[in-house]
Amino acid sequence: MNGETLLTPLLDRFLETVVFEVGLAEHTLSAYAADLRRYLEHLEALGIEDAGEVVREDIVDHLGALYAAGMSPRSCARHLSAIRHFHRHLAEEGVTRQNPAADLESVRLPRSLPHFLSAEEVDRLLDAPDTSTEEGVRDAAILALFYACGLRISELCALPLRHLSIEEGAVRVRGKGGKDRLVPLGRRAITRLRTWLALRD
């Protein structure tokens, strides 16, 4: 990308404002400009051409991508500061009706990335139970359901059997705040659940 997006004029006006009204140090201003140009390229990749279309999740996704790419927590925090100031400026100037970064003041990035299992490790985990026993068939079904639906442990433990619909290939999960969501089952989960339910009956 050449660094220019449809939102670049808004960035230019913002930088002019912070130069004359806020009086940021030159190195801080340069860092803000670079951070925000990278942010605007992220928005452009999402197809966002109007600053008013930006939502909180767009900002969080951008910060998460930066962190996943190896950016330090300190640099990510600087990016967040720049983005927060930028959107506050747009809201104060009446360019946007809302500030999508308004509630990101207290965001704390994790100190280290979580460990993700490789595809081979996942397969070994799902195939670990001894399915020659009833307990193994049950455990295989539990692991397949846990993995296929991305459930929390608490959600899995509290899941009533009546919320499971093999025919529809979905499960109704009650998450935080008592909100229900319908989650599709994968083919492997459906197969293993059918086998376990037949033994259970």
C-alpha positions in Angstrom: 0.0 0.0 0.0 1.2 3.5 -0.6 -0.1 4.7 2.8 -2.9 6.8 1.3 -6.5 5.8 2.1 -9.9 7.5 1.8 -9.5 8.4 5.5 -6.1 10.0 5.1 -7.4 13.6 4.9 -9.0 13.0 8.4 -5.7 11.9 9.7 -3.9 14.9 8.2 -6.4 17.3 9.9 -6.0 15.4 13.2 -2.2 15.7 13.0 -2.4 19.5 12.3 -4.7 19.9 15.3 -2.4 18.0 17.8 0.5 20.0 16.5 -1.1 23.4 17.2 -3.4 22.6 20.1 -1.8 19.8 22.0 1.8 20.4 21.4 3.0 16.8 21.2 6.8 16.3 21.0 8.1 15.7 17.5 9.0 12.1 18.1 5.6 11.4 19.6 3.9 13.0 16.7 5.9 11.0 14.2 5.0 7.8 16.1 1.4 8.7 16.2 1.4 9.4 12.5 3.0 6.1 11.6 0.7 4.2 14.0 -2.4 5.8 12.6 -1.4 5.3 9.0 -1.1 1.6 9.7 -4.5 1.6 11.4 -6.1 3.3 8.5 -4.7 0.7 6.2 -6.3 -1.9 8.4 -9.6 -0.2 8.1 -9.2 0.1 4.3 -8.6 -3.7 4.2 -11.9 -4.1 5.9 -13.6 -2.0 3.3 -14.3 0.8 5.6 -14.4 4.1 3.8 -16.3 6.2 6.3 -14.9 6.9 9.8 -18.5 6.6 11.2 -18.6 3.0 10.2 -15.8 2.0 12.6 -16.9 -0.1 15.6 -15.0 -1.1 18.7 -14.3 -4.6 17.4 -12.4 -3.2 14.4 -10.0 -1.5 16.8 -9.6 -4.5 19.0 -9.0 -6.8 16.0 -6.3 -4.4 14.8 -4.6 -4.3 18.2 -4.8 -8.1 18.4 -3.2 -8.5 15.0 -0.3 -6.2 16.0 0.3 -8.2 19.1 0.1 -11.5 17.3 2.6 -10.2 14.8 5.1 -9.8 17.6 4.6 -6.1 18.6 5.6 -5.4 22.2 2.9 -4.5 24.7 4.4 -1.1 25.1 4.1 -0.4 21.4 0.6 -1.8 21.2 -0.3 0.6 24.1 1.1 3.5 22.1 -1.0 2.4 19.1 -4.1 2.3 21.3 -3.3 5.8 22.6 -3.0 7.2 19.1 -6.2 5.5 17.9 -8.1 6.7 21.0 -7.0 10.3 20.5 -7.8 10.1 16.8 -11.4 8.9 17.3 -12.0 11.4 20.2 -10.9 14.2 17.8 -13.3 13.0 15.1 -16.2 12.9 17.6 -15.4 16.3 19.0 -15.2 17.8 15.5 -18.6 16.3 14.6 -17.1 14.1 11.9 -18.5 11.0 13.6 -21.6 10.7 15.9 -19.9 8.2 18.2 -16.4 7.4 19.5 -15.8 3.6 19.0 -12.6 3.9 21.2 -14.4 5.6 24.1 -14.5 2.5 26.3 -11.0 1.2 25.5 -9.3 3.2 28.2 -8.9 0.2 30.4 -7.8 -2.3 27.8 -4.9 -4.4 29.1 -2.9 -6.4 26.6 -1.7 -9.9 27.9 1.9 -10.2 28.8 2.4 -13.2 26.6 0.6 -14.9 23.8 -1.4 -18.1 24.6 -0.1 -21.3 23.3 -2.0 -22.7 20.3 -2.1 -26.4 19.5 -1.1 -27.4 16.0 -3.5 -29.4 13.8 -1.5 -32.5 14.5 -1.6 -31.9 18.3 -5.4 -31.4 18.1 -5.9 -34.6 16.2 -3.8 -36.5 18.8 -5.8 -35.0 21.6 -9.1 -35.8 20.1 -8.0 -39.4 19.3 -6.5 -39.9 22.8 -9.6 -41.7 24.5 -9.7 -45.4 24.2 -12.9 -45.9 22.3 -13.0 -49.6 23.0 -14.5 -48.7 26.4 -17.7 -46.9 27.1 -15.8 -44.3 29.1 -13.5 -43.7 26.2 -16.5 -43.3 23.8 -18.0 -40.7 26.2 -14.7 -38.9 26.6 -14.2 -38.8 22.8 -17.6 -37.3 22.4 -16.9 -34.7 25.1 -13.6 -33.7 23.5 -15.1 -33.4 20.0 -17.9 -31.3 21.3 -15.6 -29.1 23.3 -13.3 -28.5 20.3 -15.9 -28.2 17.5 -18.0 -25.7 19.4 -15.2 -23.7 21.1 -17.0 -24.0 24.4 -15.7 -22.8 27.8 -15.2 -25.5 30.4 -18.0 -24.0 32.5 -20.3 -24.0 29.5 -19.5 -27.6 28.7 -20.1 -28.8 32.2 -23.4 -27.0 32.5 -24.7 -28.1 29.1 -28.1 -29.9 29.4 -28.6 -32.9 27.0 -31.8 -31.3 25.8 -29.9 -28.4 24.3 -28.1 -30.8 22.0 -29.8 -31.4 18.6 -28.0 -34.0 16.5 -30.7 -33.7 13.8 -30.1 -30.0 13.3 -26.4 -30.3 13.8 -26.3 -27.6 16.5 -26.2 -27.1 20.2 -27.7 -24.3 22.2 -25.2 -22.9 24.7 -25.8 -20.5 27.6 -22.9 -18.3 28.1 -21.9 -15.3 30.2 -24.8 -13.1 31.3 -27.3 -15.9 30.7 -27.3 -15.3 26.9 -28.0 -18.2 24.6 -26.2 -18.8 21.3 -26.7 -21.5 18.7 -23.4 -23.2 17.8 -23.1 -25.6 14.8 -21.6 -29.0 15.4 -18.8 -30.4 13.2 -19.1 -33.7 11.4 -16.7 -35.5 13.8 -18.6 -34.2 16.8 -21.9 -35.4 15.4 -20.4 -38.9 14.7 -18.9 -39.2 18.1 -22.0 -37.9 19.9 -24.3 -40.4 18.0 -22.0 -43.2 19.1 -22.0 -42.1 22.7 -25.8 -41.4 22.9 -26.5 -44.9 21.5 -24.4 -46.4 24.3 -25.8 -44.1 26.9 -29.4 -45.1 26.0 
